[in-house]
Amino acid sequence: MARAAFTLIELLVATALVVALVAVATMVVAQMLTTTHRLQAIQAMDATAATAQIRLGGEIAAIHPCAALWLTSDKGSKSVELLFMRSKYPRFDNVDLKAAPGCNTQMMTTDLTWSRWHWSAASNALRVSENRRVRWTRISSGPARNYWNIVGGSKMPDDYLTGFIAIPQLRRDDTGDPIATLNANAWQSNETSDVGDYDDLILNSSPLLQNCADFRVELQNLDGATRTASPTADLAWSAPGSFIDGRSQTGLEDRPGIVRVRFTLADPPPPEGTGVSCTYSFSFSTPAFSPY
């Protein structure tokens, strides 16, 4: 005799099998999605690190040998800072602008720029900045001024037409506070636009790496000696710039030949992200300091 329908037991068994298959399929899909999201996060971090490598490597390759540099770290605030001058396109333009009959004005520009790398645990970001590439003023006929020997605290004479100028200086003494040293070329006019080099770096700071942890900078001399700035150690190291007139000087052998950076990028934890992290390390040579 033929059966009219499935029994209750058969239906329950079939339902249980379907539920088990759905559960297994759901787990597989969830694992696939998690793996895909992790791979996407790693690819994004790799791309970010590659962009940072190009930016930082380009700046290191253009370090100017005639300027001082500073490397500092503070384990109290968990911060790291590197200051140096670079000159990818070194030139000093002096362009005569005939604005009106009897009025001779000049626009002075320079591509010498100070660079600043700053990382702190508070922001969890590496911020980079450079001086404004063209900082200018218009000058009327009057007493000549040596722009490469600006004295801190000096003011622009009344016969200067407009604005103030703060050109980065080729050489800076490495003694004392780098903030005060770099700001020494402000005109002290109390104008909001009249700032020294360090304050100008702060104004032009922008993040290069977000969600960046444990940022470290290591400088290696040509003789192999190293010094490292990290968020777990205090360091205050500096090197003077060289004189451009060829006079004899000491201490140049202490300048770095290789700059290494190490940092960790992390994706936000769930549910915003995957929580995956990757550590990167890059080495850059400083041909400007090489004796060969």
Secondary structure in CASP SS format (residue, H / E / C, confidence):
PFRMAT SS
TARGET T0000
AUTHOR 0000-0000-0000
METHOD secondary structure of the structure
MODEL  1
M C 1.00
A C 1.00
R C 1.00
A C 1.00
A C 1.00
F C 1.00
T C 1.00
L H 1.00
I H 1.00
E H 1.00
L H 1.00
L H 1.00
V H 1.00
A H 1.00
T H 1.00
A H 1.00
L H 1.00
V H 1.00
V H 1.00
A H 1.00
L H 1.00
V H 1.00
A H 1.00
V H 1.00
A H 1.00
T H 1.00
M H 1.00
V H 1.00
V H 1.00
A H 1.00
Q H 1.00
M H 1.00
L H 1.00
T H 1.00
T H 1.00
T H 1.00
H H 1.00
R H 1.00
L H 1.00
Q H 1.00
A H 1.00
I H 1.00
Q H 1.00
A H 1.00
M H 1.00
D H 1.00
A H 1.00
T H 1.00
A H 1.00
A H 1.00
T H 1.00
A H 1.00
Q H 1.00
I H 1.00
R H 1.00
L H 1.00
G H 1.00
G H 1.00
E H 1.00
I H 1.00
A H 1.00
A C 1.00
I E 1.00
H C 1.00
P C 1.00
C C 1.00
A C 1.00
A C 1.00
L E 1.00
W E 1.00
L E 1.00
T E 1.00
S E 1.00
D E 1.00
K C 1.00
G C 1.00
S C 1.00
K C 1.00
S E 1.00
V E 1.00
E E 1.00
L E 1.00
L E 1.00
F E 1.00
M E 1.00
R E 1.00
S C 1.00
K C 1.00
Y C 1.00
P C 1.00
R C 1.00
F E 1.00
D E 1.00
N E 1.00
V E 1.00
D E 1.00
L E 1.00
K E 1.00
A E 1.00
A E 1.00
P C 1.00
G C 1.00
C E 1.00
N E 1.00
T E 1.00
Q E 1.00
M E 1.00
M E 1.00
T E 1.00
T E 1.00
D C 1.00
L C 1.00
T E 1.00
W E 1.00
S E 1.00
R E 1.00
W E 1.00
H E 1.00
W E 1.00
S E 1.00
A C 1.00
A C 1.00
S C 1.00
N C 1.00
A E 1.00
L E 1.00
R E 1.00
V E 1.00
S E 1.00
E E 1.00
N C 1.00
R C 1.00
R C 1.00
V C 1.00
R C 1.00
W C 1.00
T C 1.00
R E 1.00
I C 1.00
S C 1.00
S C 1.00
G C 1.00
P C 1.00
A C 1.00
R C 1.00
N C 1.00
Y H 1.00
W H 1.00
N H 1.00
I C 1.00
V C 1.00
G C 1.00
G C 1.00
S C 1.00
K C 1.00
M C 1.00
P C 1.00
D C 1.00
D C 1.00
Y C 1.00
L C 1.00
T E 1.00
G C 1.00
F C 1.00
I C 1.00
A C 1.00
I C 1.00
P C 1.00
Q C 1.00
L C 1.00
R C 1.00
R C 1.00
D C 1.00
D C 1.00
T C 1.00
G C 1.00
D C 1.00
P H 1.00
I H 1.00
A H 1.00
T H 1.00
L H 1.00
N H 1.00
A H 1.00
N H 1.00
A C 1.00
W C 1.00
Q C 1.00
S C 1.00
N C 1.00
E C 1.00
T C 1.00
S C 1.00
D C 1.00
V C 1.00
G C 1.00
D H 1.00
Y H 1.00
D H 1.00
D H 1.00
L H 1.00
I H 1.00
L H 1.00
N C 1.00
S C 1.00
S E 1.00
P E 1.00
L E 1.00
L E 1.00
Q C 1.00
N C 1.00
C E 1.00
A E 1.00
D E 1.00
F E 1.00
R E 1.00
V E 1.00
E E 1.00
L E 1.00
Q E 1.00
N E 1.00
L C 1.00
D C 1.00
G C 1.00
A C 1.00
T E 1.00
R E 1.00
T E 1.00
A E 1.00
S C 1.00
P C 1.00
T C 1.00
A C 1.00
D C 1.00
L E 1.00
A E 1.00
W E 1.00
S E 1.00
A E 1.00
P C 1.00
G C 1.00
S C 1.00
F C 1.00
I C 1.00
D C 1.00
G C 1.00
R C 1.00
S C 1.00
Q C 1.00
T C 1.00
G C 1.00
L H 1.00
E H 1.00
D H 1.00
R C 1.00
P E 1.00
G E 1.00
I E 1.00
V E 1.00
R E 1.00
V E 1.00
R E 1.00
F E 1.00
T E 1.00
L E 1.00
A E 1.00
D C 1.00
P C 1.00
P C 1.00
P C 1.00
P C 1.00
E C 1.00
G C 1.00
T C 1.00
G C 1.00
V C 1.00
S E 1.00
C E 1.00
T E 1.00
Y E 1.00
S E 1.00
F E 1.00
S E 1.00
F E 1.00
S E 1.00
T C 1.00
P H 1.00
A H 1.00
F H 1.00
S C 1.00
P C 1.00
Y C 1.00
END
